[in-house]
């Protein structure tokens, strides 16, 4: 069910992006558009984090992953959700700063992911 919610959040993203594109130059609606966009980015980040936490809790991750790798990935996902949440909060006061946070996080996710680290003797999937 979490996977379906995650995919729904991804499918929803074009709508807040279109609203942002339409109202970014409008001073009166800019804050609302940035808030909506930030919420649109917060949804998939939150559901992805929940998927990761569920998989970790239920033991669904690839066997042999180094605990430090799993811990670092968990922290990364939790921090990104917190930063998107902070962007939503900041968007009410300073829309441009919130938009900068959202863009920076998006650019960060465009970087190649870290390679999984396996414990000694554990085979790769």
N, C-alpha and C positions, 0 to 999 in steps of 0.2 A: 504494500500500500504506500509506503514511503517513496518508493521509486516512482509510482504513478504521480504522487503529489510533486515530486521533484521535476518530472517531465512537464507537468502542468505549469509549474512556475517558470520553466524555461520557455514554454510556448506563450506565456503571458508577456514576456519581456518586450516584444515589439510594440505593444500598446503604450507602456509608459515612455518608451524611447520616442515614439511619435509625438506624444504629448509634450515631452521636453523639447523636441525640435520645433514644435509649433509655438510654444510660449516662452522660450528662453529669452527672447529679445523684448518681451512684454514685461515691463517693470512690475505691474500689479499682480500678474499671474506667475511670475518667475519662481517665487518661493514655493508655491503650490506644485508647480511642475517639477521642481528639483526634489521636493519631498516625495512626490509620487514616484519619480524615477529611482530615488534612493530606496524606497520601499520595494519597488520592483526588483532591485538588485539584492535586497536583503532576503527576499523569499527563497530564491534558489540557493543562496549561500547557507541559509538556515536549514533547508531540507537536505542539502548535501552533507552538512555537519551532522545532522540527525541520522542520516544513512550510515555515515562513518562510525558514529558512536554506537548505533545498533549493531553493525557488523562486528565491531570490536567487542561489545558486550556479549554477543551470541557466539563468538568464536568463529566468525565467517571469513576472517581475513586469511590471506595465504599463509600456510604453515611455514614456520621458519623465519618469519620477519623478525628482524632485530628489534627488541623492545624499545631501544632508544629511537629508532626510526618511527615506530608507531606512536610513541609519545610526542615526538616533534611534529608529526603530521597532525595529531590531535590538537596540539597547541596552535598550529598554524590555522586550522579550520575554525577553532574557537575565537582566535584573535580576529580573523577576517569577519566573522559574524558580529563581534563587538564593534569593529570599526565601521561596518555598514550601519549598525544600529546608531553609532555616534554620528554618522553622516546624516541619518534621518533626524536626529535631535538638533544638530547644528543647522540643518536646512531651514528651520523655522526662524533662525536668527541671521545667518549669513549663508545664503544659497550658493554663492560662488565657492566658498570654502568647502561646503558639503559636496559640491560637484567635483572639486579637486580631489577629495578623498576617494570618491567613487571612480574617477578616471585613473587615479594612481593604483587602486586595488585591481582594476581591470587590466591595466598594463602589467602589473605584477603577475597576474594569472596567465599572461601571454608568454611568460618565460617558460622554457622547458622544465618539466617537473623533475624533482630529484629522483635518482634511480633508487629503487628499493634496495635495502641492505638486509642480507640474510645472515643468520647465525652460521657458524662454522659447521660444515657437514650437511647443512640443509640444502636440498635441491631447489632450483628455481621452478616455477610452475610450468 
